[in-house]
């Protein structure tokens, strides 16, 4: 029996994350819901609490299929209409 370790060569990420704004007051928060069970509830509650604590506003909620990349038009709306996007997965 041969055992293969799960470690491998890590590649460098193709892009870097955008900097997080120092202050969220007056900023618009977007939600990208991947339609997995409970993802929308989790992200909405998180966004609402973040907005209440910081003076931001939940301005846009978009959905996508978890199995495929986000459509360009959805990404375009997020880029144009919000400064912070919350997304993730939940089951």
C-alpha positions in Angstrom: 0.0 0.0 0.0 1.2 3.4 -0.9 0.0 6.5 1.0 0.0 9.8 -0.8 0.2 12.9 1.5 -2.5 15.5 0.9 0.1 18.3 0.8 1.2 19.8 -2.5 2.8 22.8 -4.0 0.8 25.9 -3.1 0.4 28.3 -6.0 0.3 32.1 -5.7 -3.1 33.6 -5.8 -3.9 35.1 -9.2 -5.3 38.4 -7.7 -5.0 40.3 -4.5 -8.0 41.3 -2.4 -9.2 44.9 -2.4 -8.3 46.8 0.7 -11.0 46.9 3.4 -12.3 50.5 4.0 -11.2 51.9 7.3 -14.6 53.3 8.0 -17.9 51.8 6.9 -20.2 54.7 7.8 -22.0 55.8 4.7 -20.8 52.9 2.7 -23.1 50.5 0.8 -23.0 46.8 1.5 -23.9 44.2 -1.1 -24.8 40.5 -0.6 -24.0 37.8 -3.1 -26.1 34.8 -2.1 -25.1 31.5 -3.7 -28.6 30.0 -3.0 -27.2 27.3 -0.7 -29.5 26.4 2.2 -29.3 29.2 4.9 -26.7 31.3 3.0 -29.1 34.1 2.3 -30.3 34.2 5.9 -26.8 34.2 7.3 -25.5 36.8 4.9 -28.5 39.1 5.3 -28.4 39.0 9.1 -24.6 39.6 9.1 -25.0 42.5 6.7 -27.8 44.0 8.7 -25.8 43.8 12.0 -22.7 45.2 10.3 -24.7 48.1 8.9 -26.3 48.8 12.3 -23.0 48.8 14.1 -21.1 50.9 11.5 -23.6 53.3 9.9 -23.4 51.5 6.6 -26.4 50.5 4.4 -27.4 47.2 2.9 -28.0 48.4 -0.6 -28.0 45.3 -2.9 -28.8 41.6 -2.8 -27.8 39.4 -5.7 -28.0 35.7 -6.2 -25.9 33.2 -8.1 -25.8 29.5 -8.6 -23.3 27.9 -6.3 -22.1 25.5 -8.9 -21.0 28.1 -11.5 -19.1 31.4 -11.5 -21.1 34.6 -11.0 -22.4 36.2 -14.2 -20.6 39.3 -15.5 -23.7 41.5 -15.2 -24.2 40.6 -11.5 -20.5 41.4 -10.8 -20.9 44.6 -12.7 -23.9 45.7 -10.6 -21.9 44.9 -7.4 -18.9 46.9 -8.6 -21.1 49.9 -9.6 -23.5 50.0 -6.6 -21.6 48.9 -3.4 -18.3 49.3 -1.7 -18.3 46.0 0.3 -19.6 42.6 -0.7 -20.4 39.8 1.7 -20.5 36.3 0.2 -19.9 32.8 1.4 -21.4 29.4 1.8 -23.7 27.8 4.3 -25.4 24.4 4.6 
